[in-house]
Amino acid sequence: MIEAALNSESLTWEEITLQRNDFLIQAGQVEKFIYFIKEGAIRAFILTEEEDLTIRFGYKGSIMTALPSYFTAEPTEHFLQAIRKTVVLKTTKTAFEEYIQQDIILLKSYNQLLKDLVASFLEREIDLLTQSPSLRIERLLKRSPQVFQEIPQKYIASYLRMTPETLSRLLKS
C-alpha cells in the first residue's frame, strides 16, 4: 500500500530534510500529516517531569505520525524528533485518507497496517509490564532486529525503560 501511495499521481508528497534534533511535531500541536521516512530515523517520545520517554521509532521505510492526534484531531502529547539527519515525505491526513478510500485493496492494506500497529503496541505494553529487562531486549531484537543498527543506545534504553548503563551491561553479557 505504501509503495502504491508513494508512486500515485493522485497523492502529493512533500520532501522534507530534518537535521538531528529537528521536530516534525511537538506536544500541543494537532497532527495533520502522515510521514514516510526515506532515510534517517525518528523517535516518538513524551516528556514527564523527570525525563523524556521514548515510545516508538521510525526508520527507513517506516510510516510515522503522532497517532492519537492524527485520529482524534486533538493536540498531541507526543514529540516526533529526528535522531540524525532524516529525509521524510509528508502528505496531509485528508489527502491520504481520500487516497485509500478510492480503492478497496488500498483500504484493506491500510486496515492491516493498523491491525499490525495495534498488535505491536500491545506486545510492547506486555513486555514493559511483565518481562525482565533481558527478555525485553530479546523480544525487541526479535521484532525489530535493525533497531540496534539504526538507533543510538540511549534512546533504545529509554524505549525499554532502563538506564543506558543497564542496557550496555545486558548487551555485553
N, C-alpha and C positions, 0 to 999 in steps of 0.2 A: 504494500500500500504506500509506504513512504517513497519508494523508488518511483512509483507512478505519480505521486503528488509532486515530487521534485522535478519531474520531467513534463508535467502537464502545462499546456499553454493556457489553460483556464485558471491557473493559480499562480499568482505573482509572489516571488520570494525576493527579499532584500538581503544582500550580503552585508554583514557587519563584522568588523575585526575588533576584538577586545584585547586590551593589554592585560597583563597579570593584575589581579585585584579589581578590575573594572566590573561593574554590576550590569546585569540585564534588567533586574528589577530589585527593588528594596522594599522592606516591610512598610506597610501603609499605602502602597500603590495597588491599583487594581490591574490584574493581569489581562491583557488584551491580545496577546500574541502566543504563538507556538513557535518553538525554535528547533532547528535541526543542526546538530554540531558536525561541521565538515572536518575540522581539525581542532586539537586542543582539548581542554577539559573544563567543566563547570561543576561547582558544588552548590547544592541547595542546603541552606542552614537557617537556623533560628537563633536569636540571641536570648539568653537568660541573664539574670543579674550577675551570675558567676562566670559564664563562658558562652562561647558560641557552640552550638551542637549541630554537627553535620548530619543531614538526614537522607541525602541522596547524591549520587554522582552521575554525571553525563560525560561521555567522551565520544570520539569519532563514531559517527553512525547512530548516535542517540537522539531522541527527542527530549526536550526539556520545556517545562513551563512551571509556573507557580500553581500547581494543580488545583488546590481548593479554590483559589481566587478565579482561576480560569473557568471553573464550573459554576461558581456562585455569583461572580461579578462583585464580590465584597473585597475590601482591602486585604492584602496578604500579610501573613506573619513571616513569610519566607524572604530570604535574600537568595538571588542567583548570582554567583560571582565566578569570574574566570580565575582558574588556578594558575594558568600560564597564558601566553598568547593563544587566542582562540578565535576561530572563524565560525560564525553561525549564519544560517539562513533563517530569516523570520518572515512569517506571514500572519495576517490577522486571524483571530479566532473566527470571526464571521466568514471570511473568505474560505478558511479551511473547512469549516462545518458545511458551508454551501457546497464545496467541492465533494466531500464524502457523501453528502445526501443525494448526489446525482446518479449514483451507481450502487446497486445492491451489493456487489462484490467489494467495493471500497468500504461500504458501511459494515459489512461482516468483518472485514480485516480490521477496521477501527475498533469494533466491539471486541475482537480477540485481543488486540493490543491492550485495551482497558482491562480485560479479564486477567491477562498476564501481569499487568501492573498491580492490580489489587492483590493477586496471589503473592507477588514478590514483597509487597508491603506487609502482608500477614506473616510470611515466613520470617521477615526481619523482626517484626514485633515479637514473635515467638522466641526467636534467638535471644533478643535482649531480655526477655522475661525469664527464660528458663535455662539457657545454656551457659556453660563456663566460658571464660574468655578464650581459651584454646579452641573450644568447639565453635565459637563464633567465627574465629579466624578460618578454621577448616571449611565451615559452611560458606563463608564469603568467597573463599578460593574456588569452591565447587561451583557456586552460582556465577561468579564473575572473575575468572582467572586472570584477566588482563588488568584488574584494578591495581595490582602492585606494580605494574609497569607504567600505568597512566597517572596515578595519584600519589602525591607525597604522603609519607607515613604519618605525619602529624594529623592529616585530615582523615586518614583511614582509622587512626586511633580514636578520633572524635566520633566517627561513624559507628565504631564498635563499642563505644562508651568505656574506653580505658585510656590510661595515660600513654603518651608516646614511648615512655620507658618500658612499660609493661608489654606493649606490642613488640618492641625491639627484642626484649628478653624472650618472649614466647616464640618469635620467629627464629631466634638463634637456637632454641632448644629442640 
